[in-house]
Amino acid sequence: MEIGKVIKERRALLGISQQDLSDYSGVGISTVKDLERGKGNPSIETLKKILDVVGLEILIQVKQTIK
């Protein structure tokens, strides 16, 4: 599932608007809208600010390659 879709669903579950998410996270409304539409390419820091508001976290996993 795409991160924008996850954020949108979580935001809806919490009953907050895109504007609320923007205000609470300190991230611009256009960035929030773009991200939810799958159009944005936010930095990890920007994404963390948004995810903190909706109660989610970033988990980074390093993929191992077999030689």
C-alpha positions, 0 to 999 in steps of 0.5 A, a space after each residue: 500500500 502506498 504511504 499517501 493512501 495509508 496517511 489519508 486512511 489514518 487521517 480519516 480514522 482520526 477525524 482530522 482534515 488535511 488542513 488540521 494535519 498541515 497545522 499540527 505537523 507544520 508541513 504545508 497543505 500542498 505537501 499534505 495534499 500531494 502526498 495523499 494523491 501519491 504525487 509528492 516526494 517528501 523528505 524523510 523529515 517531512 514524512 516523519 512530521 506527518 506520521 508523528 501526528 497520525 501516530 505512525 512511524 517509519 521503519 527502514 529495512 535494508 534489503 540483503 542481496 545474495 552473491 
